[in-house]
Amino acid sequence: MVLSTKEATKTLFYHLETFGCQMNVNDSEYLSGQLEEMGYVMTRDINIADLIILNTCCVRAKVEQKIYSRAGIISKIKKFKPYIIFGICGCMAQKGKEMIKKRVPAVDLIFGPSQITSVQKLLENFKQNKRRKTTILCDNKESFQLASTPIKHQSSITAYLQIMKGCNNFCSYCIVPYVRGPEESRPAEEILLEIESLAQKNFKEIMLLGQNVNSYGYDLNLKTKENFLTLLSKVNNIKNIERIRFITSHPKDFNLDLVKVIEKHPKICEHIHLPLQSGSDTILKKMNRKYNMEQYYNIINNIKEHIPGASISSDIMVGFPGETERDFEETIQALKNIGFDSVYSFIYSNREGTLSPFLGKDVPLETKKKRLWTLLDIQKDIANQKNRYLIGETVEILVESSSKKGIEKQYWGKTRTNKVAVFTYPYQEDLLGRLVNVKIQNADAYTLYGELINGKLK
């Protein structure tokens, strides 16, 4: 898209806000890349923006409420600055385009996740219509084309990279398959070329993204025999990439073969995010998770046997319809038995169009809150104990950011096991993007604190 002569004579600013998962963050990177190719400049100040976009999430009701509140503030700004273009995109736009149009009449653009790479065309169509009506385009069956789409990475060290889109699992509480569409894998050759390009640009870490990365290649397999295991092996062979991570895995597809691939390849980090959701077989069956606790424990045992020292994180939901005290106690027992390094826990939220509301009696909100705080307290103690166990150990840190602390610089990075570590370094040399060894001196449930080994680097 080419800007008009009048537009080209002034700097046009865009303001972009992202809600939700790493996939949404990566989608916003593609939005930024396209907009900046058009000549827009990013601004954090919403009051000077010519274009404002909310990239949305709809996994839980609470985040939708937050988005609508934010949209109300932007609508007030637009009332006094009618020339501003206001867009709402992403999962919530896909799910409720008509509701958004009704509740936010000031919105100009509504488009779904599959149209993220078409923002230039959408803006052009809107302007050709002389801004007379809202432009809506939400087709989750549209194939996504990422290879030729400009992108602006948020980090110069870690790059997010989508290897597939969509989901075929249809967990009874989840709306993602309806808003992201069916699974579609990108060709392995395309992915590998992109990673090689990132390596040439000095990116050190790659995060492979998918709603269920373990099922990567199922839709390609008849033609290419590619799957997630072969992809990981090929990514491991790319020079100058130091670390490989991936998210998210589904327990029903996570097998011993994958554990052995992680064990074998040195660049794949020893951190596995494996959503449990519930420790009760009764609730897991209602959730349509397609595994039981015996199978989940078997996966955990395989990880601990073949990858000693690996960290395991998880997602756990409380208050699913019909969840009894016994079901919840089984979840707590699983939490204690497994000893997760970290857990993202949340209260069940009814999503329109899913089956979960019909599968049991709603759990009172106060009971949900009580269970959540119980779980959080127990997990905090587990995480604190596991992190403090590392005091005195030396760990490898990939340095990701820094800030001034008096006359010294404080650096922040992550271990291979995805634990946050902080240390200070008194010299002028910039450590960003470097792999360094840090001896852990203290720790709490969320952070490791240490000192750089051997003082000044050579």
LOKOL-721079 format. One line per 8 residues: number of its first residue (from 1); for each residue x, y, z of C-alpha. Coordinates in Angstrom, 1 decimal, decimal comma. Example, Ala and Ser with C-alpha at 12.3 -4.5 7.8 and 13.67 -1.06 7.14 Angstrom:
BEGIN
1	12,3/-4,5/7,8  13,7/-1,1/7,1 $
***
This chain:
BEGIN
1	0,0/0,0/0,0  1,3/3,5/-0,9  0,4/6,4/1,4  -1,3/9,4/-0,1  0,7/12,6/-0,9  -0,8/14,3/2,1  -0,1/11,4/4,4  3,5/11,1/3,1 $
9	4,2/14,7/4,1  3,7/14,0/7,8  4,8/11,3/10,2  2,0/8,9/10,9  2,1/7,1/14,3  0,6/3,8/15,2  -0,2/2,5/18,7  -0,5/-1,3/19,1 $
17	-1,7/-3,1/22,3  -1,5/-6,9/22,6  -3,5/-9,2/24,9  -3,0/-12,9/25,3  -0,5/-15,6/24,5  2,9/-15,7/22,7  1,0/-16,4/19,4  -0,7/-13,0/19,7 $
25	2,6/-11,4/20,5  4,1/-12,8/17,3  1,0/-11,7/15,4  1,6/-8,2/16,6  5,2/-8,4/15,4  3,8/-9,1/11,9  1,4/-6,2/12,3  4,3/-3,8/13,2 $
33	6,4/-5,0/10,3  3,7/-4,3/7,8  2,8/-0,9/9,3  6,4/0,3/9,4  6,9/-0,8/5,8  4,0/1,5/5,0  5,8/4,4/6,7  4,0/4,3/10,1 $
41	6,1/4,9/13,3  5,4/3,1/16,5  4,4/5,2/19,6  3,6/4,3/23,2  1,6/7,5/23,5  -2,0/6,7/22,4  -2,9/10,4/22,3  -0,6/11,1/19,3 $
49	-1,4/8,0/17,3  -3,1/8,2/13,9  -3,8/4,4/13,9  -4,7/2,4/17,0  -5,0/-1,4/17,0  -6,0/-3,7/19,8  -4,8/-7,3/19,1  -7,2/-9,3/21,3 $
57	-7,6/-12,5/23,2  -10,9/-14,3/24,2  -9,7/-17,3/26,2  -11,3/-15,9/29,4  -14,1/-13,5/30,1  -12,0/-11,2/32,2  -9,6/-10,3/29,4  -12,6/-9,5/27,2 $
65	-13,9/-7,1/29,8  -10,5/-5,4/29,9  -10,4/-5,1/26,1  -13,9/-3,5/26,0  -12,9/-1,1/28,7  -9,8/-0,1/26,7  -11,9/0,2/23,5  -14,2/2,6/25,4 $
73	-11,2/4,9/26,2  -10,1/4,8/22,6  -13,6/5,6/21,4  -13,5/8,8/23,6  -10,2/9,8/22,0  -11,7/9,2/18,5  -14,7/11,4/19,3  -12,4/14,4/19,5 $
81	-10,0/13,1/16,8  -12,3/11,5/14,2  -9,4/11,1/11,7  -7,9/8,3/13,9  -8,3/4,8/12,4  -9,3/2,4/15,1  -8,9/-1,4/14,6  -9,7/-4,4/16,8 $
89	-8,2/-7,7/15,6  -7,3/-11,2/16,8  -9,2/-13,9/18,6  -11,9/-11,7/20,2  -12,6/-10,1/16,8  -13,0/-13,5/15,2  -15,4/-14,7/17,9  -17,6/-11,6/18,3 $
97	-17,3/-9,3/15,3  -21,0/-8,3/15,4  -20,9/-7,7/19,2  -17,8/-5,5/18,8  -19,5/-3,5/16,1  -22,5/-3,0/18,3  -20,7/-2,2/21,5  -17,9/-0,2/19,9 $
105	-19,4/1,8/17,1  -16,3/3,9/16,8  -14,3/0,9/15,5  -13,1/1,1/11,8  -11,5/-2,3/11,3  -12,4/-5,7/12,6  -10,3/-8,6/11,5  -9,4/-12,1/12,7 $
113	-6,1/-13,9/13,3  -5,9/-15,2/9,7  -6,0/-11,7/8,4  -3,1/-10,4/10,4  -0,9/-10,6/7,4  -3,4/-8,5/5,3  -3,4/-5,3/7,3  -2,1/-3,2/4,5 $
121	-4,9/-4,4/2,2  -7,5/-3,8/4,9  -6,3/-0,2/5,4  -6,3/0,4/1,7  -9,9/-0,9/1,4  -11,1/1,1/4,3  -9,6/4,3/2,8  -11,1/3,5/-0,6 $
129	-14,5/3,3/1,0  -13,8/6,9/2,3  -14,1/5,7/5,9  -17,9/5,4/5,5  -18,3/2,0/7,2  -16,6/-0,5/9,3  -14,4/-2,9/7,4  -14,9/-6,5/8,7 $
137	-12,9/-9,5/7,5  -12,8/-12,6/9,7  -12,3/-15,9/7,9  -10,4/-18,4/10,0  -10,2/-20,8/7,1  -7,9/-18,5/5,2  -4,4/-20,0/4,8  -1,7/-18,0/6,5 $
145	1,2/-16,7/4,5  4,1/-15,7/6,7  7,2/-16,1/4,5  6,9/-12,9/2,6  5,3/-10,8/5,4  7,4/-8,1/7,0  8,0/-8,5/10,7  9,4/-6,4/13,5 $
153	10,7/-8,6/16,3  10,3/-7,2/19,8  13,6/-8,7/20,8  16,9/-8,9/19,0  17,9/-12,0/21,0  14,9/-14,3/21,0  12,7/-14,7/18,0  9,2/-16,1/18,1 $
161	8,4/-18,3/15,1  5,0/-19,8/14,2  5,4/-23,3/12,8  1,6/-23,9/12,6  -1,7/-22,3/13,3  -5,0/-23,5/14,6  -6,1/-26,5/16,8  -8,0/-29,7/16,2 $
169	-8,4/-30,8/19,9  -11,7/-29,2/20,9  -11,2/-29,3/24,6  -14,7/-28,7/26,0  -13,8/-25,4/27,7  -11,7/-23,9/24,9  -12,7/-21,5/22,1  -9,4/-21,5/20,3 $
177	-10,3/-24,1/17,6  -13,3/-21,9/16,7  -11,4/-18,6/16,4  -8,0/-19,9/15,1  -9,4/-22,5/12,8  -8,1/-26,0/12,0  -4,5/-27,0/12,3  -2,2/-26,0/9,4 $
185	1,5/-26,6/9,4  4,0/-24,4/7,6  6,4/-26,2/5,2  9,6/-27,3/7,0  11,8/-25,7/4,3  10,1/-22,3/4,9  10,6/-22,5/8,6  14,3/-23,6/8,3 $
193	15,0/-20,8/5,8  13,5/-18,2/8,2  15,6/-19,6/11,1  18,8/-19,4/9,0  17,9/-15,8/8,2  17,4/-15,1/12,0  20,8/-16,7/12,7  22,5/-14,4/10,2 $
201	20,9/-11,5/12,1  22,5/-12,7/15,3  19,4/-14,0/17,0  20,5/-16,5/19,7  17,3/-18,2/20,7  14,3/-19,5/18,7  10,8/-20,1/20,3  8,7/-22,4/18,1 $
209	5,0/-21,6/18,4  1,9/-23,6/17,9  -1,4/-24,3/19,7  -0,1/-27,9/19,8  3,4/-28,2/18,4  3,4/-31,9/18,9  1,0/-32,3/16,0  3,1/-30,3/13,7 $
217	3,3/-31,9/10,2  0,3/-34,2/10,6  -1,3/-32,4/7,7  2,0/-32,6/5,7  3,0/-36,1/6,5  1,6/-37,9/3,5  3,7/-35,7/1,2  6,9/-35,0/3,2 $
225	7,1/-37,3/6,2  7,9/-34,2/8,3  6,9/-34,1/11,9  7,8/-32,2/15,0  10,7/-34,5/15,8  12,3/-34,2/12,4  11,8/-30,4/12,5  13,5/-30,1/15,9 $
233	16,5/-32,1/14,7  17,0/-29,9/11,6  16,6/-26,7/13,6  19,3/-28,0/16,1  21,8/-28,2/13,1  21,5/-24,5/12,2  24,7/-22,7/13,0  24,8/-19,7/15,4 $
241	21,4/-20,5/17,0  22,3/-21,3/20,7  18,9/-22,2/22,1  15,7/-23,8/20,9  12,4/-23,6/22,9  8,9/-24,6/22,0  5,3/-24,0/23,3  2,7/-25,4/23,7 $
249	2,7/-29,2/24,0  -0,4/-31,4/24,5  0,0/-34,4/26,8  -2,0/-36,6/24,5  0,7/-36,2/21,8  3,8/-35,9/24,1  5,7/-39,2/23,9  9,0/-40,8/24,8 $
257	10,4/-40,2/21,3  10,1/-36,4/21,8  11,8/-36,8/25,2  14,7/-38,6/23,6  15,0/-35,9/20,9  15,4/-33,3/23,6  17,9/-35,4/25,4  19,9/-36,0/22,2 $
265	20,1/-32,4/20,8  22,2/-29,9/22,9  20,5/-26,8/21,7  17,0/-27,8/22,8  16,5/-26,3/26,2  15,6/-28,5/29,2  12,3/-26,8/29,8  8,9/-28,4/29,0 $
273	5,6/-26,7/29,3  2,9/-29,4/29,6  -0,6/-28,2/30,5  -2,2/-30,5/33,1  -5,5/-28,5/33,6  -6,7/-30,9/36,3  -5,4/-33,8/38,4  -8,8/-35,5/38,4 $
281	-9,5/-38,1/35,7  -13,2/-37,3/36,0  -12,6/-33,6/35,2  -10,1/-34,5/32,5  -12,6/-36,6/30,7  -15,2/-33,8/30,9  -12,6/-31,5/29,5  -12,1/-33,8/26,5 $
289	-8,3/-33,8/27,2  -7,9/-37,3/25,8  -5,4/-38,5/28,6  -5,7/-39,6/32,2  -3,4/-39,0/35,2  -1,6/-42,4/34,7  -0,6/-41,3/31,2  0,4/-37,9/32,4 $
297	2,6/-39,3/35,3  4,2/-41,6/32,7  5,3/-38,6/30,7  6,7/-36,9/33,7  8,6/-40,0/34,7  10,1/-40,2/31,2  11,2/-36,6/31,4  12,8/-37,0/34,8 $
305	14,6/-40,2/33,8  16,0/-39,0/30,5  16,5/-35,3/31,1  17,6/-35,0/34,7  17,4/-31,4/35,9  14,7/-30,4/33,4  12,1/-27,9/34,5  8,5/-28,6/33,9 $
313	5,8/-25,9/33,9  2,1/-26,3/33,5  -1,4/-24,7/33,2  -4,0/-25,6/35,8  -7,7/-24,6/35,9  -9,9/-24,5/39,0  -13,6/-24,5/39,2  -14,5/-26,4/36,0 $
321	-18,3/-27,2/36,0  -19,0/-30,0/38,4  -15,5/-29,9/40,1  -16,0/-31,4/43,6  -13,7/-31,0/46,6  -12,4/-34,5/45,9  -11,5/-33,5/42,3  -9,7/-30,4/43,5 $
329	-7,8/-32,4/46,2  -6,7/-34,7/43,4  -5,3/-31,7/41,5  -3,5/-30,5/44,7  -2,0/-34,0/45,1  -0,8/-34,0/41,5  0,8/-30,6/42,1  2,7/-32,0/45,1 $
337	3,6/-35,3/43,5  5,0/-33,7/40,3  6,7/-30,6/41,7  6,2/-28,2/38,9  8,8/-25,4/38,6  6,0/-23,0/37,7  2,3/-23,1/37,1  0,0/-20,7/35,4 $
345	-3,3/-21,2/37,3  -6,6/-19,6/36,6  -10,4/-19,8/37,3  -12,6/-21,5/34,8  -14,4/-19,0/32,5  -17,4/-20,0/30,5  -16,9/-19,4/26,8  -19,9/-19,1/24,5 $
353	-20,1/-21,9/22,0  -18,2/-24,5/24,1  -19,7/-27,6/25,7  -18,3/-27,1/29,2  -21,3/-25,2/30,7  -23,5/-28,3/30,0  -21,2/-30,8/31,7  -21,8/-30,0/35,3 $
361	-23,1/-27,6/37,9  -21,4/-24,2/38,1  -19,0/-23,9/41,0  -19,7/-20,8/43,2  -17,2/-18,0/42,5  -16,1/-17,8/46,1  -15,3/-21,5/46,0  -13,3/-21,0/42,8 $
369	-11,3/-18,1/44,4  -10,6/-20,1/47,5  -9,3/-23,1/45,5  -7,2/-20,8/43,3  -5,5/-19,2/46,3  -4,9/-22,6/47,9  -3,2/-23,8/44,8  -1,2/-20,6/44,4 $
377	0,1/-20,8/48,0  1,2/-24,4/47,6  2,8/-23,8/44,2  4,7/-20,8/45,6  6,2/-23,0/48,3  7,2/-25,7/45,7  8,8/-23,1/43,4  10,7/-21,4/46,2 $
385	12,1/-24,8/47,4  13,1/-25,8/43,9  14,8/-22,5/43,2  16,6/-22,3/46,5  18,0/-25,8/45,8  20,1/-24,1/43,1  21,9/-21,8/45,5  25,6/-22,5/45,1 $
393	25,1/-23,9/41,6  26,6/-22,3/38,5  24,1/-21,9/35,6  24,3/-20,7/32,1  22,3/-17,5/31,4  21,3/-16,0/28,1  21,4/-12,2/28,8  18,2/-10,6/27,5 $
401	18,0/-7,1/29,1  19,7/-4,6/31,4  19,1/-1,6/33,6  21,2/0,8/35,6  21,6/0,0/39,3  23,7/2,8/40,9  27,2/2,7/39,3  26,7/-0,9/38,1 $
409	24,5/-2,4/35,5  21,9/-5,0/36,4  21,3/-7,8/33,9  18,4/-10,1/33,4  18,3/-13,4/31,6  17,1/-16,9/31,7  18,6/-20,3/32,4  18,2/-23,2/30,0 $
417	15,4/-24,4/32,2  13,6/-21,0/31,7  14,2/-19,6/35,2  14,7/-15,9/35,5  18,1/-14,8/36,8  19,4/-11,4/37,8  23,1/-10,3/38,3  25,2/-7,1/38,3 $
425	28,2/-6,4/36,2  30,3/-3,2/37,0  32,1/-2,9/33,6  31,1/-1,0/30,5  31,1/-4,0/28,2  27,6/-4,9/27,0  26,5/-8,4/27,8  23,2/-8,4/25,9 $
433	22,8/-11,5/23,8  25,8/-13,2/25,5  25,8/-16,6/27,2  27,4/-16,2/30,6  27,9/-18,4/33,7  26,4/-17,2/36,9  26,7/-18,6/40,4  23,4/-18,5/42,2 $
441	23,7/-16,8/45,6  20,0/-16,4/46,5  16,6/-17,3/45,2  12,9/-16,9/45,8  9,9/-18,5/44,1  10,2/-16,4/40,9  13,8/-15,3/40,5  17,4/-16,5/40,9 $
449	20,1/-13,9/42,1  23,7/-14,5/41,4  27,1/-13,2/40,4  29,1/-13,5/37,2  31,8/-16,1/37,4  35,4/-14,9/37,0  34,4/-11,2/37,3  35,3/-9,2/34,2 $
457	34,8/-11,2/31,0  37,9/-11,8/28,8 $
***
